[in-house]
Amino acid sequence: MPPGYERLDAEVPGLYAPRLARKARELSGHLAQGYRTLGRILSVEPPGIVAYLVADEDWRRAPRDNMRPYPPGLPYFTRSVEPPALVLPEELSTVFRPRTAATLPLTVWHELVHAFLLRREAVRTPAWLGEFVPQAASAAVARRAGLPLEEHLSRIEREPGLSVRGFRGPAGAGDQMSFQNLLLLLGAAALTEFGEGFLRTIFHALWEEDEIVDEERAEDLLGAALGPDGREWLVSRPEFQEEPF
Ligand SMILES: [Zn+2]
């Protein structure tokens, strides 16, 4: 990291640009809440990670998996450093929508769930399942934390014709956001219908898989995790339907 970054001792230790001390404390609060709550919901030992709060001017120097810097304003998790790190920008990109009191914590918790998942090697899954787990788990944390999740969900603009299964990356940032929002809606609906228990089940099920998870297997796994009638419920959801153009 660039010289002069300061340390913040917490459950998820932080390094931050000195002029971002206030933001660092805010993020540290979200991280601690997510770290504890996810450990309980998923019943796993939290991973040993750090968080970097990176100033805009240092973004190009932040640790990452690839050579090229990532687009500014997009948080990510990287195992290119030891301990692995959540890299957080000083401001979220304007791509993140809707903007409510829940936007920042949900985004932080989403990346935290990836960090929990990557404590072990995980097999490849369809994009929708790999991103559903962080979206549903961060919605669960938001519910426990009493964030205005319903208001946030009600402000999501649905893209006509988009289904979580029909999404094919790579995609532009706007399409990525629509895809993530659809998964957040699906995750919140699953929590309302089935409670939080499926999160632990699907999380551990993904660790057990040793071959690439195809579309069929992904539906089986999530359907079974949701419980009896889980698969029927899943395939009947609007987020799962391909609308004819
Ligand atoms: Zn993700």
Residues whose N, C-alpha, C, O or C-beta is under 5 A from the ligand:
A	BS01	ZN	E131 P134
